[in-house]
């Protein structure tokens, strides 16, 4: 984990890209038809310690077979992200990490391919994909797709995409999950806030209004249970 503001992960949630969405809508069906369907080749349970939180989050985690992500890295980042979200009364239930195989294109995040990937896997949501790279442009380290920005790519609703090498990994992961739960691309300029546009180590605070929106919207959308 390195870097100050300028080294932080750039978040793509604010970019509700009309161009990319249109491209995805055009190519998505083609991609789905062309690629061998993905299949799960391994599962691993990630234990957590969130017994008594008022709101409970269950994440489905995915990564391609053959790396570059290692299960231990994903597990550690997920636990650290959960510790950040705990300030809003959100507890992470034991998560499952699924390793998938299939067309090599599924290793990267690219809207038309990723639509086919998610359609093939039919994951529980929210789902987090730890992928090799992003091929979307602009290229963000990590990106969240909520309900409000998924109309033209409905398969991707309630998903998070994290590219290998994402800086401030646990912070970036918590940041993107917060976007999904709140179904909002909003950022905060407040010092130390998790929702700063540029992530930074130690910038993990969420204010009362942010927490309120996350739990209300997340629960209403069926992403949190009580
Ligand atoms: Zn963001």
py3Dmol code that shows the C-alpha trace and the ligand (Angstrom):
import py3Dmol

protein = """\
ATOM      1  CA  UNK A   1       0.000   0.000   0.000  1.00  0.00           C
ATOM      2  CA  UNK A   2       1.772   3.076  -1.121  1.00  0.00           C
ATOM      3  CA  UNK A   3       1.067   6.524  -2.288  1.00  0.00           C
ATOM      4  CA  UNK A   4      -0.526   9.724  -1.270  1.00  0.00           C
ATOM      5  CA  UNK A   5      -3.314  11.393  -3.141  1.00  0.00           C
ATOM      6  CA  UNK A   6      -1.671  11.432  -6.508  1.00  0.00           C
ATOM      7  CA  UNK A   7      -0.816   7.757  -6.275  1.00  0.00           C
ATOM      8  CA  UNK A   8      -4.281   6.661  -5.267  1.00  0.00           C
ATOM      9  CA  UNK A   9      -6.645   4.532  -7.237  1.00  0.00           C
ATOM     10  CA  UNK A  10      -8.877   6.335  -9.649  1.00  0.00           C
ATOM     11  CA  UNK A  11     -12.466   5.415  -9.269  1.00  0.00           C
ATOM     12  CA  UNK A  12     -14.611   4.983 -12.320  1.00  0.00           C
ATOM     13  CA  UNK A  13     -17.981   5.086 -10.693  1.00  0.00           C
ATOM     14  CA  UNK A  14     -18.421   8.723 -11.433  1.00  0.00           C
ATOM     15  CA  UNK A  15     -18.070   8.131 -15.124  1.00  0.00           C
ATOM     16  CA  UNK A  16     -21.470   7.004 -16.308  1.00  0.00           C
ATOM     17  CA  UNK A  17     -20.156   6.650 -19.795  1.00  0.00           C
ATOM     18  CA  UNK A  18     -22.733   6.875 -22.518  1.00  0.00           C
ATOM     19  CA  UNK A  19     -20.248   5.870 -25.180  1.00  0.00           C
ATOM     20  CA  UNK A  20     -19.052   2.753 -23.415  1.00  0.00           C
ATOM     21  CA  UNK A  21     -22.585   1.781 -22.499  1.00  0.00           C
ATOM     22  CA  UNK A  22     -23.716   2.014 -26.101  1.00  0.00           C
ATOM     23  CA  UNK A  23     -20.754  -0.029 -27.243  1.00  0.00           C
ATOM     24  CA  UNK A  24     -21.484  -2.621 -24.623  1.00  0.00           C
ATOM     25  CA  UNK A  25     -25.109  -2.850 -25.606  1.00  0.00           C
ATOM     26  CA  UNK A  26     -24.108  -3.490 -29.188  1.00  0.00           C
ATOM     27  CA  UNK A  27     -21.392  -5.999 -28.503  1.00  0.00           C
ATOM     28  CA  UNK A  28     -22.741  -7.759 -25.456  1.00  0.00           C
ATOM     29  CA  UNK A  29     -24.951 -10.232 -27.262  1.00  0.00           C
ATOM     30  CA  UNK A  30     -22.192 -10.952 -29.744  1.00  0.00           C
ATOM     31  CA  UNK A  31     -19.727 -11.606 -26.966  1.00  0.00           C
ATOM     32  CA  UNK A  32     -22.115 -13.898 -25.165  1.00  0.00           C
ATOM     33  CA  UNK A  33     -22.647 -15.951 -28.288  1.00  0.00           C
ATOM     34  CA  UNK A  34     -18.985 -16.264 -29.214  1.00  0.00           C
ATOM     35  CA  UNK A  35     -17.337 -17.284 -25.974  1.00  0.00           C
ATOM     36  CA  UNK A  36     -17.221 -20.631 -24.288  1.00  0.00           C
ATOM     37  CA  UNK A  37     -19.145 -20.183 -21.057  1.00  0.00           C
ATOM     38  CA  UNK A  38     -17.187 -19.665 -17.877  1.00  0.00           C
ATOM     39  CA  UNK A  39     -17.221 -22.386 -15.272  1.00  0.00           C
ATOM     40  CA  UNK A  40     -16.300 -22.491 -11.618  1.00  0.00           C
ATOM     41  CA  UNK A  41     -13.255 -24.659 -10.999  1.00  0.00           C
ATOM     42  CA  UNK A  42     -12.613 -23.969  -7.306  1.00  0.00           C
ATOM     43  CA  UNK A  43     -14.336 -22.464  -4.304  1.00  0.00           C
ATOM     44  CA  UNK A  44     -12.857 -21.228  -1.064  1.00  0.00           C
ATOM     45  CA  UNK A  45     -14.602 -19.898   2.011  1.00  0.00           C
ATOM     46  CA  UNK A  46     -13.296 -16.687   3.527  1.00  0.00           C
ATOM     47  CA  UNK A  47     -14.071 -16.521   7.212  1.00  0.00           C
ATOM     48  CA  UNK A  48     -15.047 -13.258   8.823  1.00  0.00           C
ATOM     49  CA  UNK A  49     -15.794 -11.991  12.294  1.00  0.00           C
ATOM     50  CA  UNK A  50     -18.948  -9.938  11.980  1.00  0.00           C
ATOM     51  CA  UNK A  51     -21.275 -11.754  14.306  1.00  0.00           C
ATOM     52  CA  UNK A  52     -23.395  -8.933  15.677  1.00  0.00           C
ATOM     53  CA  UNK A  53     -23.545  -6.190  13.057  1.00  0.00           C
ATOM     54  CA  UNK A  54     -27.058  -4.819  12.467  1.00  0.00           C
ATOM     55  CA  UNK A  55     -26.646  -5.003   8.692  1.00  0.00           C
ATOM     56  CA  UNK A  56     -25.076  -8.010   7.102  1.00  0.00           C
ATOM     57  CA  UNK A  57     -23.342  -8.175   3.760  1.00  0.00           C
ATOM     58  CA  UNK A  58     -22.643 -11.348   1.857  1.00  0.00           C
ATOM     59  CA  UNK A  59     -20.150 -11.006  -0.947  1.00  0.00           C
ATOM     60  CA  UNK A  60     -19.518 -13.379  -3.801  1.00  0.00           C
ATOM     61  CA  UNK A  61     -15.912 -13.030  -4.921  1.00  0.00           C
ATOM     62  CA  UNK A  62     -14.527 -14.156  -8.259  1.00  0.00           C
ATOM     63  CA  UNK A  63     -11.113 -14.410  -9.850  1.00  0.00           C
ATOM     64  CA  UNK A  64      -9.818 -16.102 -12.987  1.00  0.00           C
ATOM     65  CA  UNK A  65      -7.873 -19.341 -12.779  1.00  0.00           C
ATOM     66  CA  UNK A  66      -4.153 -18.926 -13.291  1.00  0.00           C
ATOM     67  CA  UNK A  67      -3.804 -15.680 -11.374  1.00  0.00           C
ATOM     68  CA  UNK A  68      -2.515 -13.088 -11.028  1.00  0.00           C
ATOM     69  CA  UNK A  69      -4.590 -12.815  -7.869  1.00  0.00           C
ATOM     70  CA  UNK A  70      -3.879 -15.164  -4.995  1.00  0.00           C
ATOM     71  CA  UNK A  71      -6.626 -16.242  -2.663  1.00  0.00           C
ATOM     72  CA  UNK A  72      -4.721 -15.022   0.386  1.00  0.00           C
ATOM     73  CA  UNK A  73      -4.439 -11.524  -1.070  1.00  0.00           C
ATOM     74  CA  UNK A  74      -8.143 -11.394  -1.818  1.00  0.00           C
ATOM     75  CA  UNK A  75      -9.045 -12.738   1.611  1.00  0.00           C
ATOM     76  CA  UNK A  76      -6.873 -10.213   3.419  1.00  0.00           C
ATOM     77  CA  UNK A  77      -8.188  -7.286   1.387  1.00  0.00           C
ATOM     78  CA  UNK A  78     -11.767  -8.400   1.886  1.00  0.00           C
ATOM     79  CA  UNK A  79     -11.339  -8.589   5.658  1.00  0.00           C
ATOM     80  CA  UNK A  80      -9.717  -5.154   5.754  1.00  0.00           C
ATOM     81  CA  UNK A  81     -12.476  -3.683   3.620  1.00  0.00           C
ATOM     82  CA  UNK A  82     -15.025  -5.244   5.955  1.00  0.00           C
ATOM     83  CA  UNK A  83     -13.340  -3.566   8.911  1.00  0.00           C
ATOM     84  CA  UNK A  84     -13.781  -0.214   7.153  1.00  0.00           C
ATOM     85  CA  UNK A  85     -17.462  -0.813   6.421  1.00  0.00           C
ATOM     86  CA  UNK A  86     -18.087  -1.867  10.022  1.00  0.00           C
ATOM     87  CA  UNK A  87     -18.271   1.817  11.011  1.00  0.00           C
ATOM     88  CA  UNK A  88     -21.689   1.889   9.322  1.00  0.00           C
ATOM     89  CA  UNK A  89     -22.936  -1.144  11.198  1.00  0.00           C
ATOM     90  CA  UNK A  90     -22.299  -3.377   8.224  1.00  0.00           C
ATOM     91  CA  UNK A  91     -20.834  -6.776   8.950  1.00  0.00           C
ATOM     92  CA  UNK A  92     -19.433  -9.104   6.351  1.00  0.00           C
ATOM     93  CA  UNK A  93     -20.731 -12.635   6.475  1.00  0.00           C
ATOM     94  CA  UNK A  94     -18.379 -15.432   5.476  1.00  0.00           C
ATOM     95  CA  UNK A  95     -17.658 -14.909   1.804  1.00  0.00           C
ATOM     96  CA  UNK A  96     -17.006 -17.389  -0.957  1.00  0.00           C
ATOM     97  CA  UNK A  97     -14.184 -16.970  -3.422  1.00  0.00           C
ATOM     98  CA  UNK A  98     -14.916 -18.642  -6.738  1.00  0.00           C
ATOM     99  CA  UNK A  99     -12.168 -19.326  -9.232  1.00  0.00           C
ATOM    100  CA  UNK A 100     -13.464 -19.483 -12.779  1.00  0.00           C
ATOM    101  CA  UNK A 101     -12.077 -20.775 -16.020  1.00  0.00           C
ATOM    102  CA  UNK A 102     -13.177 -20.261 -19.592  1.00  0.00           C
ATOM    103  CA  UNK A 103     -12.361 -17.972 -22.462  1.00  0.00           C
ATOM    104  CA  UNK A 104      -9.159 -16.040 -21.788  1.00  0.00           C
ATOM    105  CA  UNK A 105     -10.987 -12.794 -22.410  1.00  0.00           C
ATOM    106  CA  UNK A 106     -12.870 -13.316 -19.168  1.00  0.00           C
ATOM    107  CA  UNK A 107      -9.655 -12.624 -17.296  1.00  0.00           C
ATOM    108  CA  UNK A 108      -9.999  -8.903 -17.941  1.00  0.00           C
ATOM    109  CA  UNK A 109     -12.697  -6.332 -17.335  1.00  0.00           C
ATOM    110  CA  UNK A 110     -14.205  -5.123 -20.553  1.00  0.00           C
ATOM    111  CA  UNK A 111     -17.882  -4.342 -20.601  1.00  0.00           C
ATOM    112  CA  UNK A 112     -19.042  -6.647 -23.434  1.00  0.00           C
ATOM    113  CA  UNK A 113     -16.918  -9.541 -22.251  1.00  0.00           C
ATOM    114  CA  UNK A 114     -17.768  -8.973 -18.611  1.00  0.00           C
ATOM    115  CA  UNK A 115     -21.462  -8.954 -19.395  1.00  0.00           C
ATOM    116  CA  UNK A 116     -21.049 -12.401 -20.910  1.00  0.00           C
ATOM    117  CA  UNK A 117     -18.989 -13.523 -17.918  1.00  0.00           C
ATOM    118  CA  UNK A 118     -21.585 -12.435 -15.387  1.00  0.00           C
ATOM    119  CA  UNK A 119     -24.421 -13.828 -17.482  1.00  0.00           C
ATOM    120  CA  UNK A 120     -22.634 -17.167 -17.561  1.00  0.00           C
ATOM    121  CA  UNK A 121     -21.823 -17.261 -13.857  1.00  0.00           C
ATOM    122  CA  UNK A 122     -25.143 -15.843 -12.633  1.00  0.00           C
ATOM    123  CA  UNK A 123     -23.553 -14.832  -9.319  1.00  0.00           C
ATOM    124  CA  UNK A 124     -25.167 -13.769  -6.122  1.00  0.00           C
ATOM    125  CA  UNK A 125     -24.890 -10.005  -5.725  1.00  0.00           C
ATOM    126  CA  UNK A 126     -23.060  -7.993  -4.789  1.00  0.00           C
ATOM    127  CA  UNK A 127     -20.259  -9.712  -6.618  1.00  0.00           C
ATOM    128  CA  UNK A 128     -16.637  -8.600  -6.707  1.00  0.00           C
ATOM    129  CA  UNK A 129     -14.378  -9.596  -9.580  1.00  0.00           C
ATOM    130  CA  UNK A 130     -10.637  -9.537  -9.054  1.00  0.00           C
ATOM    131  CA  UNK A 131      -9.492  -9.467 -12.657  1.00  0.00           C
ATOM    132  CA  UNK A 132      -6.142  -9.292 -14.379  1.00  0.00           C
ATOM    133  CA  UNK A 133      -6.641  -5.908 -16.020  1.00  0.00           C
ATOM    134  CA  UNK A 134      -9.217  -3.511 -17.361  1.00  0.00           C
ATOM    135  CA  UNK A 135      -9.619  -2.882 -21.046  1.00  0.00           C
ATOM    136  CA  UNK A 136     -12.302  -0.255 -20.606  1.00  0.00           C
ATOM    137  CA  UNK A 137     -11.331   3.322 -21.359  1.00  0.00           C
ATOM    138  CA  UNK A 138     -10.838   5.358 -19.366  1.00  0.00           C
ATOM    139  CA  UNK A 139      -9.065   2.633 -17.429  1.00  0.00           C
ATOM    140  CA  UNK A 140      -9.688   2.735 -13.697  1.00  0.00           C
ATOM    141  CA  UNK A 141      -7.988   0.570 -11.108  1.00  0.00           C
ATOM    142  CA  UNK A 142     -11.340  -0.340  -9.701  1.00  0.00           C
ATOM    143  CA  UNK A 143     -14.880   0.346 -10.761  1.00  0.00           C
ATOM    144  CA  UNK A 144     -18.336  -0.166  -9.340  1.00  0.00           C
ATOM    145  CA  UNK A 145     -21.552  -0.694 -11.253  1.00  0.00           C
ATOM    146  CA  UNK A 146     -24.706   0.136  -9.353  1.00  0.00           C
ATOM    147  CA  UNK A 147     -28.327   0.062 -10.421  1.00  0.00           C
ATOM    148  CA  UNK A 148     -28.366   3.639 -11.629  1.00  0.00           C
ATOM    149  CA  UNK A 149     -25.523   3.207 -14.115  1.00  0.00           C
ATOM    150  CA  UNK A 150     -26.284  -0.267 -15.398  1.00  0.00           C
ATOM    151  CA  UNK A 151     -29.390   0.273 -17.506  1.00  0.00           C
ATOM    152  CA  UNK A 152     -27.586  -0.617 -20.724  1.00  0.00           C
ATOM    153  CA  UNK A 153     -25.535  -3.381 -19.093  1.00  0.00           C
ATOM    154  CA  UNK A 154     -27.966  -4.929 -16.631  1.00  0.00           C
ATOM    155  CA  UNK A 155     -25.853  -8.030 -16.014  1.00  0.00           C
ATOM    156  CA  UNK A 156     -23.265  -5.832 -14.314  1.00  0.00           C
ATOM    157  CA  UNK A 157     -25.603  -4.277 -11.746  1.00  0.00           C
ATOM    158  CA  UNK A 158     -24.255  -4.610  -8.213  1.00  0.00           C
ATOM    159  CA  UNK A 159     -20.774  -5.675  -9.246  1.00  0.00           C
ATOM    160  CA  UNK A 160     -17.302  -4.384  -8.457  1.00  0.00           C
ATOM    161  CA  UNK A 161     -14.274  -4.846 -10.715  1.00  0.00           C
ATOM    162  CA  UNK A 162     -10.803  -4.691  -9.251  1.00  0.00           C
ATOM    163  CA  UNK A 163      -7.778  -4.878 -11.544  1.00  0.00           C
ATOM    164  CA  UNK A 164      -4.510  -6.465 -10.503  1.00  0.00           C
ATOM    165  CA  UNK A 165      -2.221  -3.793  -9.119  1.00  0.00           C
ATOM    166  CA  UNK A 166      -4.984  -1.589  -7.713  1.00  0.00           C
ATOM    167  CA  UNK A 167      -3.386   0.747  -5.213  1.00  0.00           C
ATOM    168  CA  UNK A 168      -4.599   1.008  -1.634  1.00  0.00           C
ATOM    169  CA  UNK A 169      -6.390  -2.258  -2.257  1.00  0.00           C
ATOM    170  CA  UNK A 170      -8.519  -2.616   0.892  1.00  0.00           C
ATOM    171  CA  UNK A 171      -9.488   1.064   0.774  1.00  0.00           C
ATOM    172  CA  UNK A 172     -10.320   0.870  -2.922  1.00  0.00           C
ATOM    173  CA  UNK A 173     -12.375  -2.257  -2.374  1.00  0.00           C
ATOM    174  CA  UNK A 174     -14.359  -0.706   0.484  1.00  0.00           C
ATOM    175  CA  UNK A 175     -14.845   2.440  -1.613  1.00  0.00           C
ATOM    176  CA  UNK A 176     -16.312   0.522  -4.536  1.00  0.00           C
ATOM    177  CA  UNK A 177     -18.550  -1.600  -2.331  1.00  0.00           C
ATOM    178  CA  UNK A 178     -19.823   1.617  -0.768  1.00  0.00           C
ATOM    179  CA  UNK A 179     -20.738   2.910  -4.228  1.00  0.00           C
ATOM    180  CA  UNK A 180     -22.708  -0.263  -4.936  1.00  0.00           C
ATOM    181  CA  UNK A 181     -24.527  -0.301  -1.602  1.00  0.00           C
ATOM    182  CA  UNK A 182     -25.480   3.372  -1.900  1.00  0.00           C
ATOM    183  CA  UNK A 183     -26.193   3.017  -5.622  1.00  0.00           C
ATOM    184  CA  UNK A 184     -24.407   6.314  -5.984  1.00  0.00           C
ATOM    185  CA  UNK A 185     -21.368   7.574  -7.788  1.00  0.00           C
ATOM    186  CA  UNK A 186     -20.948  10.468  -5.375  1.00  0.00           C
ATOM    187  CA  UNK A 187     -17.574  11.389  -4.000  1.00  0.00           C
ATOM    188  CA  UNK A 188     -16.564  13.429  -0.995  1.00  0.00           C
ATOM    189  CA  UNK A 189     -13.862  16.058  -0.716  1.00  0.00           C
ATOM    190  CA  UNK A 190     -13.734  15.784   3.079  1.00  0.00           C
ATOM    191  CA  UNK A 191     -10.283  14.994   4.417  1.00  0.00           C
ATOM    192  CA  UNK A 192      -9.845  11.352   5.265  1.00  0.00           C
ATOM    193  CA  UNK A 193     -13.159  10.300   3.766  1.00  0.00           C
ATOM    194  CA  UNK A 194     -13.405   6.872   2.154  1.00  0.00           C
ATOM    195  CA  UNK A 195     -15.259   8.395  -0.761  1.00  0.00           C
ATOM    196  CA  UNK A 196     -12.504  10.745  -1.813  1.00  0.00           C
ATOM    197  CA  UNK A 197     -12.150  10.409  -5.555  1.00  0.00           C
ATOM    198  CA  UNK A 198      -8.528   9.421  -5.082  1.00  0.00           C
ATOM    199  CA  UNK A 199      -8.119   6.672  -2.543  1.00  0.00           C
ATOM    200  CA  UNK A 200      -5.364   6.952   0.012  1.00  0.00           C
ATOM    201  CA  UNK A 201      -4.147   4.781   2.856  1.00  0.00           C
ATOM    202  CA  UNK A 202      -5.963   5.810   6.001  1.00  0.00           C
ATOM    203  CA  UNK A 203      -8.708   7.691   4.171  1.00  0.00           C
ATOM    204  CA  UNK A 204     -11.409   5.402   5.451  1.00  0.00           C
ATOM    205  CA  UNK A 205     -13.967   7.551   7.232  1.00  0.00           C
ATOM    206  CA  UNK A 206     -17.646   7.564   6.312  1.00  0.00           C
ATOM    207  CA  UNK A 207     -19.953  10.200   7.734  1.00  0.00           C
ATOM    208  CA  UNK A 208     -23.406   9.633   9.141  1.00  0.00           C
ATOM    209  CA  UNK A 209     -25.214  10.599   5.963  1.00  0.00           C
ATOM    210  CA  UNK A 210     -23.068   8.312   3.850  1.00  0.00           C
ATOM    211  CA  UNK A 211     -23.676   5.401   6.184  1.00  0.00           C
ATOM    212  CA  UNK A 212     -27.407   6.116   6.265  1.00  0.00           C
ATOM    213  CA  UNK A 213     -27.655   6.034   2.494  1.00  0.00           C
ATOM    214  CA  UNK A 214     -25.568   2.886   2.216  1.00  0.00           C
ATOM    215  CA  UNK A 215     -27.644   0.878   4.659  1.00  0.00           C
ATOM    216  CA  UNK A 216     -31.025   2.208   3.512  1.00  0.00           C
ATOM    217  CA  UNK A 217     -30.381   1.728  -0.189  1.00  0.00           C
ATOM    218  CA  UNK A 218     -28.407  -1.453   0.277  1.00  0.00           C
ATOM    219  CA  UNK A 219     -31.200  -3.005   2.320  1.00  0.00           C
ATOM    220  CA  UNK A 220     -33.893  -1.770  -0.071  1.00  0.00           C
ATOM    221  CA  UNK A 221     -32.027  -3.323  -2.985  1.00  0.00           C
ATOM    222  CA  UNK A 222     -31.624  -6.612  -1.196  1.00  0.00           C
ATOM    223  CA  UNK A 223     -27.848  -6.274  -0.859  1.00  0.00           C
ATOM    224  CA  UNK A 224     -27.887  -6.145   2.932  1.00  0.00           C
ATOM    225  CA  UNK A 225     -29.885  -8.250   5.340  1.00  0.00           C
ATOM    226  CA  UNK A 226     -30.834  -7.471   8.912  1.00  0.00           C
TER     227      UNK A 226
END
"""
ligand_1 = """\
1
ZN
Zn -15.529 6.317 -6.422
"""
view = py3Dmol.view(width=600, height=400)
view.addModel(protein, "pdb")
view.setStyle({"model": 0}, {"cartoon": {"style": "trace"}})
view.addModel(ligand_1, "xyz")
view.setStyle({"model": 1}, {"stick": {}})
view.zoomTo()
view.show()
